[in-house]
Every structure is written in C-alpha cells, then in structure tokens.
Amino acid sequence: MNITEIVTVPVIVGFCYLIGYIIKLFKNEQLNNFIPGICIVIGVALGVVSFYTIPDLVPASNWLGASVIGGFSGLSATGVNQIVKKLKALVNDKGGE
C-alpha cells in the first residue's frame, strides 16, 4: 500500500464534506435532509472517476470496489460533520461556564 492509496479516502471525505457544507448554506430544510444521499452519490462518482483516470489512486481492483470505497467515504463526510458539530457545542458549553 502506497501513500496515494492512504490519501484517497480523506480527500474524497473532504470534498464531500465541502459539498455538504455548501448545500447547508442554502438553509433549505428539505434539501438538508438529502445531504447524506448527495454525499454518497458524489463519493461514488469520485471513486469511479478516480479509478478510471488514475487506477493506482483508489485501493480497489475494479470499478465496483472503487464505487463502494467512494460511497462510504462520502457517507463518512456526514459523520465528520456531526463530530465537528458536537465539538463546537462542547466548546461553547465549556466557554459559557
């Protein structure tokens, strides 16, 4: 396993997090409900595109594995969002004491 295989997943997570954050800025509650699904679709697309453009970039042997890795990376972006949200709340609660 080389360094590019290790870096691929966090890059997809970061890109999906950024897209989800941009969608959240629209302040449309109905659209916010679809952010996890949108992140999965973007992650799958990024996984497949990166598999075909630079095959050594994604640690997968076929397009299906690349799409699963990308999809889970996109979904983990919503988990990262929740971690950031909880940490901000924790810091704000500690600062108010």
Secondary structure, 3 states (H helix, E strand, C coil): CCHHHHHHHHHHHHHHHHHHHHHHHCCCHHHHCCHHHHHHHHHHHHHHHHHHHCCCCCCCCCHHHHHHHHHHHHHHHHHHHHHHHHHHHHHHHHHCC
